Amino acid sequence: MTAIDGDSISRGRVLVVEDNQYTASFISEELSEHGYDVVGPASNIAQALLFARGAEIDAALVDLDLHGVLANDVFKILSERKIPFVFVTAHRTLPVGMRYTAPTIEKPFTYRALLTALEGILRVQSAIIPRNPAVR
């Protein structure tokens, strides 16, 4: 995080989509500590869709399976909006149609692996669409 006149500049706004409260809390706290603004967390498909459709976000961390419902529609909306995301899942293989659409972090994961994947997608995205912190 960089400070200018006492204010901090966010490294980005990250949507967290995770149905496990402990995992969502862990991810959210770690992201906040590393300078990211957390959007959510969304713990079910309805919340995830609401945020995916309308929230100002730079990236997303998306659990593939939310209480037994696959997050297909969430990843489609994020893709349409050109918002990069990482799947965070306990599934060993992704369903057809989701393979190769985004990096995947398998649970259990280390925060370092999650942060590395997040920084990677943000770096690629900023190379495609440079981020202007003055415009949000």
WORA-V928257 format. One record per backbone hydrogen bond with DSSP energy under -0.5 kcal/mol. NH is the residue of the N-H (numbers start at 1). CO is the residue of the C=O. E is the energy in kcal/mol with one decimal. If there is no record, write none. Layout:
BEGIN
nh=NH co=CO e=E
nh=NH co=CO e=E
END
This chain:
BEGIN
nh=2 co=9 e=-0.6
nh=4 co=7 e=-2.6
nh=7 co=4 e=-2.1
nh=9 co=2 e=-1.8
nh=10 co=8 e=-0.5
nh=11 co=35 e=-2.7
nh=14 co=12 e=-0.6
nh=14 co=37 e=-3.0
nh=15 co=13 e=-0.5
nh=15 co=59 e=-2.5
nh=16 co=39 e=-2.3
nh=17 co=15 e=-0.6
nh=17 co=61 e=-3.0
nh=18 co=16 e=-0.6
nh=18 co=42 e=-2.3
nh=21 co=19 e=-0.7
nh=24 co=20 e=-2.9
nh=25 co=21 e=-2.4
nh=26 co=22 e=-2.5
nh=27 co=23 e=-2.8
nh=28 co=24 e=-2.6
nh=29 co=25 e=-2.7
nh=30 co=26 e=-2.3
nh=31 co=27 e=-2.7
nh=32 co=28 e=-2.4
nh=33 co=29 e=-2.5
nh=34 co=30 e=-1.2
nh=35 co=32 e=-1.7
nh=36 co=31 e=-2.6
nh=37 co=12 e=-2.7
nh=38 co=36 e=-0.6
nh=39 co=14 e=-2.9
nh=40 co=38 e=-0.5
nh=41 co=16 e=-0.6
nh=42 co=16 e=-3.0
nh=43 co=41 e=-0.5
nh=48 co=44 e=-2.6
nh=49 co=45 e=-2.9
nh=50 co=46 e=-2.0
nh=51 co=47 e=-2.4
nh=52 co=48 e=-2.9
nh=53 co=49 e=-2.3
nh=54 co=50 e=-1.8
nh=55 co=51 e=-2.5
nh=57 co=55 e=-1.0
nh=58 co=13 e=-3.4
nh=59 co=13 e=-1.5
nh=60 co=84 e=-1.4
nh=61 co=15 e=-3.0
nh=62 co=60 e=-0.5
nh=62 co=86 e=-3.0
nh=63 co=17 e=-2.6
nh=63 co=61 e=-0.5
nh=64 co=88 e=-0.7
nh=66 co=64 e=-0.6
nh=66 co=69 e=-2.9
nh=67 co=65 e=-0.8
nh=69 co=66 e=-1.5
nh=70 co=68 e=-0.5
nh=71 co=64 e=-2.4
nh=75 co=71 e=-2.3
nh=76 co=72 e=-2.0
nh=77 co=73 e=-2.1
nh=78 co=74 e=-2.4
nh=79 co=75 e=-2.2
nh=80 co=76 e=-2.6
nh=81 co=77 e=-2.2
nh=82 co=79 e=-1.2
nh=83 co=78 e=-2.9
nh=84 co=58 e=-0.6
nh=84 co=82 e=-0.6
nh=86 co=60 e=-2.1
nh=87 co=103 e=-2.8
nh=88 co=62 e=-2.6
nh=89 co=87 e=-0.5
nh=89 co=105 e=-2.4
nh=98 co=95 e=-2.2
nh=99 co=95 e=-0.9
nh=101 co=98 e=-1.7
nh=103 co=85 e=-0.6
nh=105 co=87 e=-3.2
nh=106 co=104 e=-0.5
nh=107 co=89 e=-2.7
nh=114 co=110 e=-1.9
nh=115 co=111 e=-3.1
nh=116 co=112 e=-2.6
nh=117 co=113 e=-2.2
nh=118 co=114 e=-2.6
nh=119 co=115 e=-3.0
nh=120 co=116 e=-2.0
nh=121 co=117 e=-2.2
nh=122 co=118 e=-2.2
nh=123 co=119 e=-2.3
nh=124 co=120 e=-2.2
nh=125 co=121 e=-2.4
nh=126 co=122 e=-2.5
nh=127 co=123 e=-1.4
nh=128 co=124 e=-1.4
nh=129 co=125 e=-3.6
nh=133 co=131 e=-0.7
nh=135 co=132 e=-1.8
nh=136 co=134 e=-0.6
END
